[in-house]
Amino acid sequence: MEGISKQALEGVKIIDLATAAAAPWIATFMADFGADVIKVEKPKEGDPIRGWGEQRDGIPLFWQAISRGKKSITLDLRKEKGKELLLELVKETDILIENFRPGKLESWGLAPEVLHEVNPRLIIMRVSGFGQYGPYSSKPGFGTLAEAMSGFAYTTGFPDGPPTLPALPLGDGITGIFGAFGVMVALYARDVQKMDKGQVLDLALYEPILRLLEGNTVDFDQLGLIRGRSGNRLPQTSPRNAYKTVDGEWIAISGSTPSTAIRVFKAIGQEHLLNDPRFKDNRARLKYAEDLDKIISEWVSQHTQKEAVQIFESFEVAVAPIYSVKDVFEDLHFNARETIIKIPSEELGEVALNNVIPKMSLTPGKIKSAAPSLGKHNQEVYKKIGLTDEQLSQLIEEGII
Amino acid sequence: MEGISKQALEGVKIIDLATAAAAPWIATFMADFGADVIKVEKPKEGDPIRGWGEQRDGIPLFWQAISRGKKSITLDLRKEKGKELLLELVKETDILIENFRPGKLESWGLAPEVLHEVNPRLIIMRVSGFGQYGPYSSKPGFGTLAEAMSGFAYTTGFPDGPPTLPALPLGDGITGIFGAFGVMVALYARDVQKMDKGQVLDLALYEPILRLLEGNTVDFDQLGLIRGRSGNRLPQTSPRNAYKTVDGEWIAISGSTPSTAIRVFKAIGQEHLLNDPRFKDNRARLKYAEDLDKIISEWVSQHTQKEAVQIFESFEVAVAPIYSVKDVFEDLHFNARETIIKIPSEELGEVALNNVIPKMSLTPGKIKSAAPSLGKHNQEVYKKIGLTDEQLSQLIEEGII
């Protein structure tokens, strides 16, 4: 069973020129399944992500998550010799990922046509705030702007409160995984459909999160419906909300099945509510959602989170505790599935990271290595394209690597 | 250039047995690039998604988005003859997608081993609330529960308010695209790495959204940090918030670059604030974020959304209007990129849907067709596996299709 010890993306070579969160994530997701990723960083400064968020003893932490399994080399693309080296590397590369402002790569003489001249099979994944063309294409792109313009913020939060932005790089994350899917589609076209040619992929940061809001698109188009904020309720089903427990924690109840309400009423010992015209069916419950939530809240407020979850679960209500990151670490099931695993790290001793998903039976992914220190793989990578120790020293001196 | 008129996933055959939102989305994303998707629905009732959300003249609207480009057949898997027909279809299939409660498929005699017996090359994508194994695996799975247990709700919203759930099927959407990526990785392993074998993929609804929160994982592991809710601020950079305009609209400002604050101060004509010790660098601004937001809010509250965006943009601040779905439809740039396009629909005349992403230069995706009516492709699909008109009538009579 020779093939089976292989990783799914073994031998797939990626150059990751990107920063901010979306585009580098594409390479991370692919490294998880065995792709060979070379992260290109600016000499001395390194990737700006190294400066993001929290640090421990000067070691950046978000960097650990997003750069796991990658190799790091330094290279200044603004210098002539830097460009030459990149083109040399591109010859042996399947995928190049970049997220410079549209036109930047071209201004350096590294347009897709130039890259395709040295390697016609190269897949070029371009991520940007607003895409490679269109009136806003030269505007800077950030996840927050995508979250604002997609309609996410407008519909998230409470009717009497402000629009709500996510507290994580959500627009970036969704773009990262959409981009990884796109790259795989292009690889399939090249290698299986025998196109034998690379191509250019154009993905704007606002597009993936907007795609997931497509339910609103059809509703507006067909009914003129402009959905606003409905807090933790949903416009489709009731009950659905977050309820506070006596120990100051919260639980969430999902009402996506018609029998949810019946089960909830049984669980709180108030089956008679089924005969109440306000709660007799989903349409009625939506109209009287406030009344219904008041009844549920009152019951929940007299139980601990653990009790409430247990009781609702025994009645097969779709219920869940609202978890902090600490709860995530301590959850029995998450531990059984190794949702979070520890890997060795030169810099931190050991570091906990989210495990590879999905789980695959024949070619399971794995985290190859901890995030690299700056330029850790200069020797390894540059020697493969024929550079000598002397040449490397020279390049360092000139600030090219 | 024969190959170039081909779609990237042309000839890839998918059976979509799934419902709820995550798993069917996997097939939708792949149909966008040319995969041939057969959606299997319960006779008469059809997919429960047909009952979700809004309708126009009895035509379900969310269904239009999630079932575009698919064929619909009816088939009752609970009946012996139904199982036989499924196994017949599986012989000619590359990918089977399912999201039954773990163990359900097995209880019907349709376990992966049985499917692999008739087609060893089959890729089986299994989506479930909590995965195929682990103590919670038999619990029901809904997006809301994933959003609650991943830490999303705990960190979204305001410090003095409740945890905030998203107003869209977010956990489902992220799972859908992660699943599509996983399927492509498995296809690559099978067809390019010459494994020549299918495999089983196991994806739990809580895993993908938790993966995007991985920054919190590392911070907790290394520093014991339990991040709570910080409203529209971010713990990493300031300013970042949503601000209300004089016309009752909102704008968002992203502070992910160090120069943002300088540009904001210039835009609001208060450059002197740079000398204020409270705002001199990002660390100081984070500490005095409330003061800073007050100053920005005051300025924004005197301008319309349009004015505020224009002025901030002229100073290169990362700013965006907070859009409703109506604004999305009217945006100049989105229109130029055809972010939303109209396609013909038998049932609705025409329907607006979110366009295929990413944009690919050589093998662009396209929406093949509008969502199908129930059983629309019974004739086409079943005749291909050799059934006659008589046999089809018989199957309908017996309630098998």
Interface residues (C-beta under 8 A of the other chain):
Chain A: G3 I4 K6 A8 L9 E10 G11 A20 F29 F33 W52 G53 E54 R56 L61 F62 Q64 A65 I66 M125 F130 G131 Y133 G134 P135 Y136 S137 K139 P140 F142 G143 T144 L145 E147 A148 M149 S150 G151 F152 A153 Y154 T155 T156 G157 F158 G161 P162 P163 T164 L165 P166 A167 L168 P169 L170 G173 I174 I177 F178 G179 A180 F181 G182 M184 V185 A186 L187 Y188 A189 D191 V192 Q193 K194 M195 D196 K197 G198 Q199 V200 L201 D202 L203 A204 Y206 E207 P208 L210 R211 L212 L213 E214 G215 N216 T217 V218 D219 F220 D221 Q222 L223 L225 I226 R227 G228 R229 S230 G231 N232 L234 P235 Q236 R240 A242 K244 W250 I251 A252 I253 S254 S256 T257 E313 E316 A318 V319 A320 P321 I322 Y323 S324 V325 K326 D327 V328 F329 D331 L332 H333 F334 A336 R337 T339 I340 K342 L348 V351 A352 L353 N354 I357 P358 K359 M360 S361 L362 T363
Chain B: G3 I4 K6 A8 L9 E10 G11 A20 F29 F33 W52 G53 E54 R56 L61 F62 Q64 A65 I66 M125 F130 G131 Y133 G134 P135 Y136 S137 K139 P140 F142 G143 T144 L145 E147 A148 M149 S150 G151 F152 A153 Y154 T155 T156 G157 F158 G161 P162 P163 T164 L165 P166 A167 L168 P169 L170 G173 I174 I177 F178 G179 A180 F181 G182 M184 V185 A186 L187 Y188 A189 D191 V192 Q193 K194 M195 D196 K197 Q199 V200 L201 D202 L203 A204 Y206 E207 P208 L210 R211 L212 L213 E214 G215 N216 T217 V218 D219 F220 D221 Q222 L223 L225 I226 R227 G228 R229 S230 G231 N232 L234 P235 Q236 R240 A242 K244 W250 I251 A252 I253 S254 S256 T257 E313 E316 A318 V319 A320 P321 I322 Y323 S324 V325 K326 D327 V328 F329 D331 L332 H333 F334 A336 R337 T339 I340 K342 L348 V351 A352 L353 N354 I357 P358 K359 M360 S361 L362 T363
